[in-house]
């Protein structure tokens, strides 16, 4: 095990409340793996490498792969208009929004909570019970009647509900529920035996609980469970539970062409819009589910997908040249993005 990586993660566990698991694996094997903190704080149940964590928006990758699988089978087309696949009569979803727009966050449709504008996702459930949303269709009233932000294809804005619509398109094309489709054609197809859409209100679900930090008047941290912060079970925009090992299996199955045709594998492994945004000293460009980060000289740094909710933090990054995955899943408030960047810097020194 890399001693510097070990020291870095230990520091974040001791000083910055990191609770979760991490895995860094290259073509030559595992470079780092370790779990920290508790899956259940009350009973002091420790996290382990096989602990299942909420992935938040990393789930969107499973949705993107599912859409591209159905494109491979001729059941969907990336140029399909979403209004031709899903009944959106009377809504504000424009008629020119395609599946490709939804996949790349260039649809321009309104989100239920526009987090880029500082809107709180948790605030949606102050007056509406979160347990009333369990399936993709249940999200429609929260966003579909809002006016679009911009014309499809002219700008980029991260959008959770774009993936809700993709989930509905998957259900229409496959003739089965989103969770059933993904469970069979993605999770089981690449051996992700420790991955599922577990529900937080399922008493038998062997999953890590999520804890959000709050602070009292003396600056002391107080932990609260995230059971009221978002819907109790995942759908196509987020919420699948998995292990760091299963995410590695998934990434390697995608990159190795085990889930998609050669054409669709090539498509998911590269950007799919020319609209770039500043990212540190480089840029980030969206693809089908993944984001692609380039340095100031135009070299690909990583492709990745992350996710965050109250008491949930997730990062899946992949470097194609070295076939390296770096994965962090957390169930407690912590800046895992800074942790990931520092781990990446240590890796780059050794590469």
C-alpha positions in Angstrom: 0.0 0.0 0.0 1.3 3.5 -0.9 2.3 5.1 2.4 1.7 8.7 1.3 -1.8 7.8 0.1 -2.4 6.0 3.3 -1.3 9.1 5.3 -3.5 11.4 3.1 -6.7 9.4 3.6 -5.9 8.9 7.3 -5.6 12.7 7.7 -9.0 13.2 6.1 -10.6 10.5 8.2 -9.2 12.0 11.5 -9.4 15.7 10.8 -12.0 16.2 8.1 -14.7 13.6 8.9 -14.1 11.3 5.9 -16.2 8.2 6.3 -16.4 5.8 3.4 -14.1 3.7 1.2 -11.5 4.3 -1.5 -10.0 2.2 -4.3 -7.3 3.1 -6.7 -6.5 0.5 -9.3 -4.4 0.5 -12.4 -3.8 -2.1 -15.2 -1.2 -3.7 -12.9 -3.5 -4.1 -10.0 -4.6 -2.4 -6.8 -2.5 0.6 -5.7 -4.7 1.6 -2.7 -7.8 0.4 -1.0 -9.1 1.1 2.5 -12.3 1.9 4.3 -12.9 4.4 7.1 -15.5 5.5 9.6 -18.9 4.0 10.3 -21.7 2.5 8.2 -23.9 3.1 11.3 -22.7 5.7 13.8 -25.1 4.7 16.5 -24.0 1.1 16.8 -20.4 1.8 15.6 -20.6 -0.6 12.6 -17.4 0.1 10.6 -17.3 0.7 6.9 -15.6 -2.0 4.9 -14.5 -2.5 1.3 -17.7 -4.4 0.6 -19.9 -1.8 2.2 -22.6 -0.5 -0.2 -22.8 3.3 -0.4 -25.3 5.7 -2.0 -23.7 6.9 -5.3 -26.0 10.0 -5.8 -25.5 11.2 -9.4 -22.9 8.6 -10.4 -26.0 6.6 -11.1 -26.4 8.7 -14.2 -23.7 6.6 -15.8 -25.9 3.5 -15.5 -28.7 5.5 -17.2 -26.4 6.7 -20.0 -25.2 3.1 -20.7 -28.8 1.9 -20.7 -29.8 4.5 -23.3 -26.8 3.6 -25.5 -27.6 -0.1 -25.2 -31.1 0.6 -26.5 -29.6 2.6 -29.3 -27.5 -0.4 -30.2 -30.6 -2.5 -30.3 -32.5 0.0 -32.5 -35.1 0.6 -29.8 -34.0 4.2 -29.3 -32.1 6.8 -31.4 -30.0 9.6 -30.0 -31.8 12.0 -32.3 -35.2 10.9 -30.9 -37.2 13.9 -29.5 -38.1 13.2 -25.9 -41.7 14.3 -26.5 -42.0 11.5 -29.0 -40.9 8.9 -26.4 -42.6 10.2 -23.3 -46.1 11.8 -22.9 -45.3 15.4 -21.9 -48.5 16.9 -23.1 -49.2 20.3 -21.4 -45.7 20.6 -20.0 -43.0 23.2 -20.9 -40.6 20.6 -22.3 -39.7 21.9 -25.8 -40.3 19.8 -28.9 -36.7 20.0 -30.1 -35.1 18.4 -27.1 -33.4 15.1 -28.0 -32.0 12.2 -26.0 -28.5 13.5 -26.9 -29.3 16.9 -25.4 -30.5 15.3 -22.2 -27.4 13.0 -22.0 -25.0 16.0 -22.4 -26.8 18.5 -20.1 -27.5 20.7 -23.2 -31.3 20.4 -23.2 -32.0 23.7 -21.6 -35.0 22.4 -19.7 -35.6 23.5 -16.1 -34.5 21.4 -13.2 -36.5 20.7 -10.0 -33.7 22.4 -8.0 -31.2 24.3 -10.0 -28.1 23.7 -7.9 -25.9 25.8 -10.2 -28.0 28.8 -9.1 -27.7 27.8 -5.5 -31.2 26.2 -5.1 -31.4 23.6 -2.4 -32.5 20.1 -3.3 -33.5 19.3 0.3 -35.8 22.4 0.2 -38.1 20.6 -2.2 -39.2 18.3 0.6 -40.0 20.9 3.2 -43.7 20.9 2.1 -43.8 17.7 0.1 -43.0 14.3 1.6 -39.9 12.8 0.0 -41.4 9.3 0.3 -44.0 10.4 -2.3 -41.4 10.1 -5.0 -40.3 6.5 -5.7 -40.4 6.2 -9.5 -39.3 8.3 -12.5 -42.7 9.6 -13.3 -43.2 11.0 -9.8 -40.7 13.7 -10.6 -42.6 15.2 -13.5 -44.7 17.8 -11.5 -41.5 19.2 -9.9 -39.8 20.5 -13.1 -41.8 19.8 -16.4 -44.0 22.9 -16.0 -41.2 25.4 -15.5 -40.0 27.5 -18.5 -36.7 26.3 -20.1 -33.5 28.1 -19.4 -32.2 28.2 -22.9 -32.7 26.7 -26.4 -31.6 23.1 -26.7 -28.0 22.7 -27.9 -27.0 26.4 -27.4 -25.5 26.1 -23.8 -24.7 23.6 -21.1 -26.2 23.4 -17.6 -26.1 20.4 -15.3 -29.6 19.0 -15.0 -30.8 16.1 -12.8 -34.2 15.9 -14.3 -32.9 15.5 -17.8 -31.9 12.0 -16.6 -35.4 11.5 -15.1 -36.7 11.9 -18.7 -34.1 9.5 -20.0 -35.3 7.0 -17.4 -38.8 7.3 -18.7 -37.5 6.9 -22.3 -35.8 3.7 -21.2 -39.0 2.4 -19.6 -41.0 3.2 -22.8 -38.5 1.5 -25.1 -37.7 -1.5 -22.9 -41.2 -2.2 -21.7 -40.1 -2.6 -18.1 -39.2 -0.5 -15.1 -36.0 1.5 -15.1 -34.6 -0.3 -12.1 -35.4 -3.7 -13.6 -33.7 -2.9 -16.8 -30.6 -1.5 -15.2 -30.4 -4.4 -12.7 -30.4 -7.0 -15.5 -28.6 -5.2 -18.4 -26.0 -3.3 -16.4 -25.4 -4.5 -12.9 -25.7 -8.3 -13.6 -24.1 -8.0 -17.1 -20.8 -6.9 -15.6 -20.8 -8.8 -12.4 -21.8 -6.0 -10.0 -23.3 -8.4 -7.4 -23.1 -5.8 -4.6 -25.0 -3.1 -6.5 -28.8 -2.4 -6.3 -31.4 0.2 -5.9 -31.9 -0.4 -2.2 -34.4 1.8 -0.4 -33.4 3.8 2.7 -36.7 2.7 4.4 -36.0 -1.0 3.7 -35.2 -2.4 7.1 -33.3 -5.4 5.6 -31.1 -3.3 3.2 -27.4 -3.9 4.0 -26.3 -0.3 3.2 -24.4 2.5 4.8 -26.5 5.2 6.4 -25.8 8.8 5.3 -24.9 11.5 7.8 -25.0 15.3 7.1 -22.9 17.6 9.3 -24.5 20.5 11.1 -22.8 22.7 13.7 -24.0 24.0 17.1 -23.5 27.5 18.6 -20.0 26.4 19.8 -18.9 25.1 16.4 -19.2 21.5 17.4 -20.3 19.1 14.7 -23.6 17.3 15.1 -24.6 14.5 12.7 -28.1 14.0 11.3 -29.3 11.2 9.1 -30.3 12.1 5.6 -33.6 10.1 5.6 -35.7 13.2 4.8 -33.2 14.9 2.4 -34.2 13.2 -0.9 -36.4 10.3 -2.2 -36.0 7.0 -0.3 -35.0 4.9 -3.4 -32.9 5.7 -6.4 -34.1 6.3 -9.9 -32.4 7.3 -13.2 -31.0 10.6 -11.9 -29.3 9.1 -8.8 -29.4 6.9 -5.8 -28.1 3.4 -6.7 -26.1 1.7 -3.9 -22.8 0.1 -4.8 -19.2 -0.7 -3.6 -16.0 0.8 -4.8 -15.1 -2.6 -6.2 -18.3 -2.8 -8.2 -17.7 0.6 -9.6 -14.3 -0.5 -10.8 -15.9 -3.5 -12.5 -18.4 -1.2 -14.2 -15.8 1.2 -15.5 -13.6 -1.5 -16.9 -16.7 -3.2 -18.5 -17.5 0.1 -20.2 -14.0 0.8 -21.3 -13.5 -2.8 -22.5 -16.6 -2.8 -24.7 -18.5 -5.4 -22.6 -21.7 -3.4 -22.3 -21.9 -1.6 -25.6 -21.1 -2.0 -29.3 -17.7 -0.7 -30.6 -19.5 2.4 -31.9 -21.3 3.2 -28.7 -18.2 2.3 -26.6 -16.2 4.9 -28.5 -19.1 7.4 -28.1 -19.3 7.1 -24.3 -15.5 7.4 -24.0 -15.2 10.8 -25.5 -16.9 14.3 -25.3 -20.2 14.8 -27.2 -20.5 18.5 -27.2 -18.2 21.4 -28.3 -19.3 23.5 -25.4 -16.5 23.7 -22.8 -16.3 25.3 -19.4 -13.3 26.5 -17.4 -12.1 23.9 -14.9 -9.1 25.1 -12.8 -6.3 25.8 -15.3 -8.0 23.7 -18.0 -11.5 22.9 -19.3 -14.3 20.4 -18.8 -16.5 19.1 -21.6 -19.6 16.9 -21.3 -20.1 13.5 -22.8 -22.8 10.9 -22.4 -22.9 10.8 -18.6 -19.2 11.4 -18.2 -17.3 14.7 -17.9 -13.9 15.1 -19.6 -11.2 17.2 -18.0 -8.4 18.7 -20.1 -5.3 20.6 -19.0 -4.2 23.9 -20.4 -2.4 22.1 -23.2 -5.4 20.2 -24.3 -4.4 16.8 -22.8 -7.0 14.6 -21.2 -6.5 14.6 -17.5 -9.4 12.3 -16.6 -13.0 11.3 -17.4 -15.2 11.2 -14.4 -18.6 11.3 -12.8 -19.3 12.5 -9.3 -22.3 12.8 -7.1 -23.4 14.7 -3.9 -26.3 14.8 -1.6 -26.8 15.4 2.1 -24.6 12.7 3.7 -23.5 11.4 0.3 -20.3 12.0 -1.7 -19.1 10.0 -4.6 -16.3 10.1 -7.2 -15.5 7.7 -10.1 -12.6 8.9 -12.2 -10.8 7.0 -15.0 -7.6 7.7 -16.9 -7.7 5.8 -20.2 -3.9 6.0 -20.9 -3.0 4.2 -17.7 -6.3 2.3 -17.3 -6.5 3.7 -13.7 -9.7 4.0 -11.8 -9.7 6.2 -8.7 -12.9 5.8 -6.7 -14.1 7.4 -3.4 -17.5 6.8 -1.9 -18.5 8.6 1.3 -21.4 8.5 3.7 -20.6 11.6 5.7 -20.0 15.2 5.0 -16.5 15.6 3.6 -14.8 17.4 0.7 -13.9 14.3 -1.2 -13.2 16.3 -4.3 -10.2 18.0 -2.6 -9.2 14.6 -1.3 -9.4 13.1 -4.8 -7.3 15.9 -6.3 -4.6 15.4 -3.7 -4.6 11.7 -4.2 -4.4 12.3 -8.0 -1.4 14.6 -7.5 0.4 11.9 -5.5 -0.3 9.4 -8.2 1.0 11.7 -11.0 4.3 12.1 -9.2 4.8 8.3 -9.3 3.6 7.8 -12.8 
